[in-house]
Amino acid sequence: MAKKRISKKKLARTILQLVVSVVALSIVLAKTDTAKLLEVIGAADPRFLVAAFLFFNISKVFNALRLNRFFRAIGLRLTERYNLLLYYVGMFYNMFLPGGIGGDGYKIYVLKKQHEIRTLNVFNAVFWDRVAGIFALVFLTAALLLPSTFAKLHGEYIVAVYAVLILCYPLSWLLTRVLYKQFTPIFLVTALESILIQAAQVASAWFILLALSLPSNHIDYLAIFLVSTVATVLPITVGGAGAREITFFYSLNHLGLEPNTGVALSLIFFGISAVSALIGMLLQGRSGGRMKKVKEETV
């Protein structure tokens, strides 16, 4: 009975995420010139799209390296190769099975089953890896908002943005020191890796803008891109679909900028994320299905 209740809960969560994504996308598409949007996407330069795909996956490689650093801090030693493989499978679960076990849950399950280590320790590493990423995201979002049109329109919030920029990492260090002392020795290097991860994703978005031949206001679009990434942190949509698009649409309208390019950027970025996550599907059997190879993959 308990398993049935859990399954129903997961199904309900999946349906809710799908509904939210569909509703958000429907609102955006209903208010957007769909023909113009398709024209913008269809005219995208494939060379820059390839560069965007490469930088997106560079960000994921950096992310896997950072996560493995947290694993080593709790005494779990995996080769970078195996950890990267496991990371991509987790991406697949997050993107295509949002209401199920999820990417983080999958990693925790596999590592607990393959290693003699407490589930709580693995959870702490995975959780604090996510928190490190959120702090970097907030930091870079504040940094890009300052030179953007938002700062000109809403000068009353400049002091608050500077406060976020200055206090973000001191607060991150304090929380690490208080809540997860075991991660204090790797704080600086993981903070730097977190910045590199988000910077690589911003580079990916910038290449998409180049592919779409956007002539100006790149800073505004990239600032909105980071704000929209913050909006996708909450697992209320499928792979962030809908949340990013609706953020772009209303933010660009607020700035008086043409929204089609922003919506096209978000849709292409989602497509790149989905294609990259499919790599995890191809690798799934090698990470979770072959338990006998665990010893070969540990160091």
C-alpha atoms as one frame of an Amber mdcrd trajectory, in Angstrom:
protein
   0.000   0.000   0.000   2.833   2.390   0.894   4.519   1.798  -2.473   1.234
   2.439  -4.274   0.791   5.716  -2.401   4.338   6.773  -3.317   3.737   5.871
  -6.968   0.506   7.879  -7.025   2.318  10.816  -5.442   5.064  10.667  -8.099
   2.464  10.420 -10.863   0.564  13.404  -9.467   3.807  15.403  -9.285   4.654
  14.545 -12.896   1.176  15.528 -14.098   1.379  18.809 -12.159   4.773  19.628
 -13.700   3.466  18.856 -17.173   0.375  21.014 -16.616   2.444  23.961 -15.367
   4.830  23.666 -18.346   1.987  23.418 -20.867   0.064  26.338 -19.328   3.167
  28.557 -19.195   4.143  27.731 -22.789   0.548  28.238 -23.949   0.440  31.704
 -22.390   3.702  32.687 -24.086   2.794  31.246 -27.496  -0.671  32.814 -27.399
   0.889  36.248 -26.872   3.749  35.716 -29.348   3.803  35.967 -33.122   4.325
  32.229 -33.662   5.132  32.596 -37.362   7.820  35.184 -36.548   9.138  32.981
 -33.750   9.493  29.996 -36.079  11.131  32.236 -38.660  13.679  33.438 -36.091
  14.492  29.874 -34.988  14.642  28.606 -38.573  17.150  31.295 -39.555  19.555
  30.450 -36.701  23.194  29.979 -37.740  24.061  26.297 -37.080  27.734  27.086
 -36.450  26.895  29.175 -33.396  24.373  26.567 -32.261  27.136  23.949 -32.258
  29.250  26.305 -30.137  26.288  26.782 -27.765  25.916  22.996 -27.477  29.633
  22.589 -26.725  29.655  25.280 -24.027  26.516  23.850 -22.430  28.203  20.478
 -22.130  31.430  22.087 -20.908  29.338  23.501 -18.068  28.084  19.992 -17.312
  31.597  18.563 -17.267  32.621  21.295 -14.786  29.500  20.462 -12.763  30.429
  16.790 -12.625  33.965  17.670 -11.510  32.587  19.856  -8.718  30.189  17.143
  -7.579  33.026  14.600  -7.455  34.977  16.993  -5.246  32.067  16.944  -2.784
  31.971  13.141  -2.998  35.652  12.929  -2.121  35.090  15.217   0.846  32.784
  12.559   2.356  35.237   9.736   1.563  33.535   8.518  -1.618  36.207   8.147
  -4.284  35.058   7.741  -7.875  37.030   8.106 -11.077  36.204  11.251 -13.016
  35.101   9.055 -15.922  32.560   7.097 -13.892  31.338  10.192 -12.072  30.770
  11.984 -15.396  28.869   8.978 -16.716  26.684   8.932 -13.591  26.132  12.678
 -13.880  24.803  12.439 -17.430  22.442   9.643 -16.469  21.180  11.920 -13.689
  20.580  14.632 -16.313  18.432  12.184 -18.262  16.344  11.365 -15.187  15.881
  15.058 -14.351  14.803  15.953 -17.877  12.631  13.028 -18.907  11.471  11.491
 -15.612  10.763  14.638 -13.563   8.171  13.131 -11.250  10.040   9.892 -10.625
  13.256   9.236  -8.760  14.959  12.304 -10.264  18.608  12.715 -11.166  19.829
  13.414  -7.637  17.782  10.565  -6.205  19.164   8.229  -8.864  22.766   9.128
  -8.003  22.114   8.687  -4.273  20.437   5.308  -4.862  23.193   3.938  -7.104
  26.086   5.134  -4.925  24.453   3.839  -1.726  23.909   0.455  -3.381  27.430
   0.257  -4.772  29.388   1.586  -1.779  29.373   1.123   1.955  28.472   4.707
   2.752  25.605   6.341   4.615  22.771   7.641   2.493  22.784  10.882   4.490
  26.419  11.561   3.573  25.728  11.119  -0.150  22.621  13.288   0.158  24.645
  16.026   1.884  27.225  16.038  -0.925  24.595  16.165  -3.673  22.520  18.771
  -1.835  25.427  21.105  -1.067  26.662  20.779  -4.638  23.276  22.185  -5.707
  23.469  24.970  -3.110  26.948  25.951  -4.344  25.496  26.276  -7.829  22.614
  28.460  -6.621  24.990  30.889  -4.892  27.046  31.225  -8.089  23.872  31.751
 -10.090  22.653  34.513  -7.762  26.115  36.138  -7.793  26.382  36.235 -11.590
  22.749  37.331 -11.952  23.454  40.352  -9.733  26.666  41.071 -11.665  24.833
  41.119 -15.010  21.840  43.089 -13.736  24.053  46.049 -12.805  25.072  47.005
 -16.391  21.667  46.055 -17.825  18.663  48.212 -18.685  16.993  46.951 -15.483
  19.449  49.052 -13.477  18.548  52.172 -15.474  14.821  51.617 -15.075  14.941
  50.609 -11.404  17.755  52.572  -9.829  16.090  52.229  -6.434  17.164  48.579
  -6.326  20.837  49.150  -7.178  21.914  49.186  -3.529  20.144  45.869  -2.935
  21.811  44.314  -5.989  25.239  45.480  -4.783  24.441  44.044  -1.352  23.638
  40.662  -2.921  26.862  40.822  -4.925  29.000  41.640  -1.874  27.320  39.382
   0.697  26.598  36.343  -1.484  29.836  34.441  -0.967  30.494  35.489   2.649
  27.024  34.085   3.409  27.818  30.939   1.432  31.060  30.438   3.386  29.274
  31.042   6.721  26.547  28.506   5.920  29.154  25.972   4.840  31.123  26.551
   8.025  28.054  26.195  10.242  26.078  23.454   8.473  28.648  21.392   6.553
  32.103  21.758   8.085  33.375  18.808   6.058  33.082  20.921   2.908  34.947
  23.970   4.279  38.389  22.865   2.943  37.026  22.743  -0.619  34.941  25.922
  -0.383  37.185  28.167  -2.498  37.752  25.694  -5.315  34.087  24.674  -5.525
  33.043  28.346  -5.481  35.371  29.002  -8.432  34.064  25.923 -10.249  30.505
  27.125  -9.651  31.297  30.471 -11.281  32.875  28.673 -14.252  29.791  26.460
 -14.618  27.399  29.406 -14.776  29.788  31.393 -16.992  29.875  28.500 -19.474
  26.075  28.469 -19.557  26.020  32.224 -20.136  28.498  31.665 -22.999  26.126
  29.033 -24.387  23.240  31.536 -24.271  25.434  34.204 -25.899  26.260  31.890
 -28.806  22.526  31.280 -29.254  22.033  35.059 -29.456  24.761  35.197 -32.109
  23.040  32.344 -33.963  19.827  34.390 -33.906  21.709  37.481 -35.205  20.614
  39.695 -32.317  22.327  43.057 -33.032  22.176  44.678 -29.570  21.085  44.483
 -25.911  23.046  41.269 -25.336  23.585  42.145 -21.664  19.825  42.479 -21.136
  19.110  39.110 -22.726  21.880  37.394 -20.767  20.720  38.978 -17.507  17.185
  37.718 -18.184  18.649  34.324 -19.065  20.189  34.088 -15.591  16.991  35.332
 -13.934  15.079  32.684 -15.867  17.575  30.062 -14.688  16.783  31.075 -11.116
  13.111  30.554 -12.003  13.840  26.988 -13.145  15.495  26.013  -9.844  12.111
  25.156  -8.355  10.989  21.773  -9.774   7.551  22.969 -10.861   8.019  22.402
 -14.599   9.486  19.694 -16.832  13.156  20.506 -17.304  12.431  24.219 -16.830
  10.186  24.296 -19.921   7.688  27.129 -19.611   9.316  28.843 -16.630  12.225
  30.158 -18.724  10.012  31.199 -21.657   7.478  33.083 -19.562  10.297  34.880
 -17.705  11.815  35.983 -21.010   8.495  37.093 -22.472   7.383  39.326 -19.611
  10.873  40.653 -18.800  11.555  41.696 -22.400   8.129  43.315 -22.668   8.897
  45.214 -19.473  12.118  46.519 -21.056  10.349  47.387 -24.299  12.378  44.831
 -26.256  11.139  42.420 -28.928  10.314  39.132 -27.140  10.575  36.660 -30.050
  14.357  36.404 -29.855  14.248  35.800 -26.099  11.604  33.097 -26.401  13.579
  31.552 -29.283  16.712  31.591 -27.112  14.921  29.799 -24.276  13.385  27.182
 -26.593  16.719  26.463 -28.296  18.458  26.263 -24.906  15.840  23.757 -23.753
  16.442  21.755 -26.937  20.197  21.722 -26.287  19.538  20.590 -22.703  17.240
  17.800 -23.898  19.680  16.520 -26.548  22.508  16.575 -24.001  20.354  14.696
 -21.488  19.707  11.982 -24.074  23.406  11.115 -23.807  22.542   9.942 -20.303
  19.960   7.540 -21.727  22.678   5.921 -23.840  24.938   5.610 -20.791  22.290
   4.459 -18.319  23.044   0.751 -18.503  26.726   1.349 -17.896  26.225   3.347
 -14.681  23.423   1.684 -12.788  22.987  -1.680 -14.457  26.461  -3.147 -14.212
  27.104  -3.402 -10.519  29.933  -5.882 -11.049  32.105  -3.140 -12.568  32.032
  -0.920  -9.498  35.462  -1.939  -8.267  36.976  -1.053 -11.616  35.478   2.415
 -11.418  36.637   3.360  -7.904  40.031   4.663  -6.863
